[in-house]
Amino acid sequence: LQGGALELDKGQKREVVFKFMKNEDQFKRELEARDNGGDSLDPRFIVGVTKSFEGDTFCAAVRAIEELAEYKYAVLMPAADRNLDTIFRSERPDINAIRLIVQNTAAAVGHLHSKGLIHGDLKLLNVVRIMDRLCLIDLDASASIGDDGTKFYAGAKFSSGVAPPELIHKLKNREERDQFASYFSTAVTDDPELWTKIKPKEKKKGRLASYYVVKTFRAIIDGDGNEQPLEPHLLPYTLVESSPAFDMWSLGTVLYTIVTGSQLFKANRDDDLDGEAMDALVGWDEKRDLPKLLGAIENPPVKELLGELLARNPEDRPKDMKEVLGHDFFVEHAAAHSQMKEIAGGMKRIEANTEALLEGQAQIIKMSAATQALVETSTSKLCKVIFEATEVSTPTCFVILPYELPPPTEEMSEEEQQTMLDKAESWVGTVTGLVEEGQGAIEDPLSYAKSFGSSFFKNKIAEVKEGLVEKHLYLYLVDEYTQEPVWDEGGVFPIKIETKSDLVDK
């Protein structure tokens, strides 16, 4: 329990905070962690304790206040501007502010690790801002990092919402549930609030149910003054040794929350998980689960860092905070790094598209050549047909006209000649225009392919038939020597072609 107050310091008022506690073990951790065997923690990173209160005198003083009657211990600390939870909700930091927030937090946790301690309960509420710098509070869940063969354990106090997967245990059967309840039997009867926090959490699936607990323990102080678990062999699980990997995961949950705006796993107001969330945490697989959760995040270094911090295997997480702070997310060129990766990806896509375009152009060139040959062949067929027959001595050329020529013996007036000439020029112009339109297929074969056989050619043929041909077309043989139509009075030529015939379209 925390509360604010004003204290006089050499005549100057300053804001302070009281933290009231029921549990002696937690009270001692707050003090001993900061003293750290004489190697005190730096107040630039860890909020210091100004005064501490315990004993009968203190209890008598607070007993008169009903809300504090159960609290036997307290520490006095400088008041902070805001905690990170309030900063996150009220100030809505952008990616640059988030980078600074996580950088400051990681530096503070790194300082704690350098002193041989883990925080053990790193969350938004336990990071505060003082003088524009983020510091850590609440060391009552801290634990020593083992060395020289001595082992220490995390989990005596916890918030399961920021705890790593290795701290959660799935009870296998009723025997394990009874074993757990027996170990904490005093909490069941004497501390209902604690039992509510630590009791097995149920996850139902149909008629079946699974139960999960945090690997916590009751602590004692051994002969060397170190905190150790009491009778751990009576527990249904193996305890988790304290190591920096524990805080790495918790830092990952903090970063995830302030980047995405939501919790990694849904937690209650005390930052603890229910059975459903514990089940998800036990089955966590960062390679499978994290990409689904980070789909909307556009900053690659953030995704990479979260993947490292939230690795299921503790050994896959960063070894220390120096490694974390050396990540691309924190270096000055982080934005450029992200942009360069995106540019590189864009260049690869451009290269692939260019290759596809070149292949398409090659196909178009082949198509254009084939189309040009087709147009040229069609033009020849439309204008004239030449039958190559070296053994033939008769005329082998013909011409199709939209009118019948007068007999060569018949004289025509100049006016009649001009009328016929105009009509012939118009006919030739229309046919030539049809061929020129078809030539567009060479320049734009895609459009040609789409329009071929559709309204374009139909309209042109209709124009020839309706505008220039009255009722018939006339086919004449042409003398290759004189280049004049052959007049065959009473013979086969000219051949009269009906305009309704399909031969006209051909």
HELIX and SHEET records of a PDB file:
HELIX    1   1 GLU A   24  ASP A   35  1                                  12    
HELIX    2   2 ASN A   36  GLY A   38  5                                   3    
HELIX    3   3 GLY A   55  ARG A   63  1                                   9    
HELIX    4   4 GLU A   66  LEU A   68  5                                   3    
HELIX    5   5 LEU A   84  THR A   86  1                                   3    
HELIX    6   6 ILE A   87  GLU A   91  3                                   5    
HELIX    7   7 ILE A   95  SER A  114  1                                  20    
HELIX    8   8 LEU A  124  ASN A  126  5                                   3    
HELIX    9   9 SER A  160  VAL A  162  5                                   3    
HELIX   10  10 PRO A  165  LEU A  167  5                                   3    
HELIX   11  11 ARG A  174  TYR A  183  1                                  10    
HELIX   12  12 SER A  185  ASP A  190  1                                   6    
HELIX   13  13 PRO A  192  ILE A  198  1                                   7    
HELIX   14  14 PRO A  232  LEU A  234  5                                   3    
HELIX   15  15 PRO A  244  THR A  260  1                                  17    
HELIX   16  16 GLY A  275  VAL A  282  1                                   8    
HELIX   17  17 GLU A  286  LEU A  293  1                                   8    
HELIX   18  18 PRO A  300  LEU A  309  1                                  10    
HELIX   19  19 PRO A  314  ASP A  316  5                                   3    
HELIX   20  20 MET A  321  LEU A  325  1                                   5    
HELIX   21  21 ALA A  334  CYS A  383  1                                  50    
HELIX   22  22 GLU A  414  GLU A  443  1                                  30    
HELIX   23  23 PRO A  445  SER A  451  1                                   7    
HELIX   24  24 SER A  455  GLU A  463  1                                   9    
HELIX   25  25 VAL A  464  LEU A  468  3                                   5    
HELIX   26  26 ASP A  502  ASP A  505  1                                   4    
SHEET    1   A 4 GLN A   2  ASP A   9  0                                        
SHEET    2   A 4 GLN A  12  MET A  21 -1                                        
SHEET    3   A 4 TYR A  73  PRO A  78 -1                                        
SHEET    4   A 4 LYS A  51  PHE A  53 -1                                        
SHEET    1   B 3 ARG A  82  ASN A  83  0                                        
SHEET    2   B 3 VAL A 127  ILE A 130 -1                                        
SHEET    3   B 3 ARG A 133  LEU A 136 -1                                        
SHEET    1   C 2 LEU A 117  ILE A 118  0                                        
SHEET    2   C 2 ALA A 143  SER A 144 -1                                        
SHEET    1   D 2 TYR A 153  ALA A 154  0                                        
SHEET    2   D 2 VAL A 240  GLU A 241 -1                                        
SHEET    1   E 3 ILE A 168  LEU A 171  0                                        
SHEET    2   E 3 LEU A 208  VAL A 214 -1                                        
SHEET    3   E 3 LYS A 201  LYS A 205 -1                                        
SHEET    1   F 2 ALA A 219  ILE A 221  0                                        
SHEET    2   F 2 GLU A 227  PRO A 229 -1                                        
SHEET    1   G 3 CYS A 397  LEU A 401  0                                        
SHEET    2   G 3 HIS A 472  VAL A 478 -1                                        
SHEET    3   G 3 ILE A 495  GLU A 498 -1                                        
END                                                                             
